[in-house]
Amino acid sequence: MSPPQNSQRVEILSLIPLFPLNMALFPGVTLPLRIFEQRYLRLVTDSLKSDTGFGVALIRSGREVGPAEVWPLGLYVRIVDWSQGEEGLLHIDVAGESRFRIVETFPEEDGLLMAEVEWLPDEDAHPVPETYDGLMAVLNELKQHTATLSLKFAPVETAEALSWQLAQLLPLDDAARVELLASHDPLERLANIAANLDRWAKE
């Protein structure tokens, strides 16, 4: 099921399939995934056939292969590209869209995790304040690292995009990433990042 097309989505519930990940994903970022487990091959096949997305959530305990407990915040993603690899592997690129809060999860017979989710509201677009030119420079430097080459980023034209891309690339612990994902104000999110940047860089 797709998220409702409404800027005030809070408290609207949906049931969606969930893909637990070892990394957090933020809106506007595109991530490549390799799919080989039968439950996720089914998830991807169903998503492509119905032109719908699915949820991804950061693993709190467990592993991507096998059962996993996830953090209560996640992101609805859509498949933007796919290709068939060798030995049954499926390669997909997913783009992060809408945020949600997980109300309840339960596994299906094949182990695919389903989640009842509450959609978080969309954010209004804000220009990047000049006071955060330094954060833009930090982001450009982070994008030069080899580890980021598999990720795809849209051009930064808003405070939202700057904050989400920094959240994706900065060396944060999982709790900090989930806290940023839950934030409703991009300017407060940038202020939080700016205030903690030195501490995070040293960790």
Buried (B, 14 or more C-beta within 10 A) or exposed (E): EBBEEEEEBEEBEBEBBBBBBEEBBBBBBBBEBEBEBEBBBBBBEEBEEEEBBBBBBBBBEEEBEEEBEBBBBBBBBBBEEBEEEEEEEBEBBBBBBBBBBBEEBEEEEEEBBBBBBBBBBBBEEBEBEEEBEEBBEBBEEBEEEEEBEEBBBEEBEBBBBBBBBBBBBBEBEBEBBBBBBBBEBBBEBBBBBBEBBEEBEEE
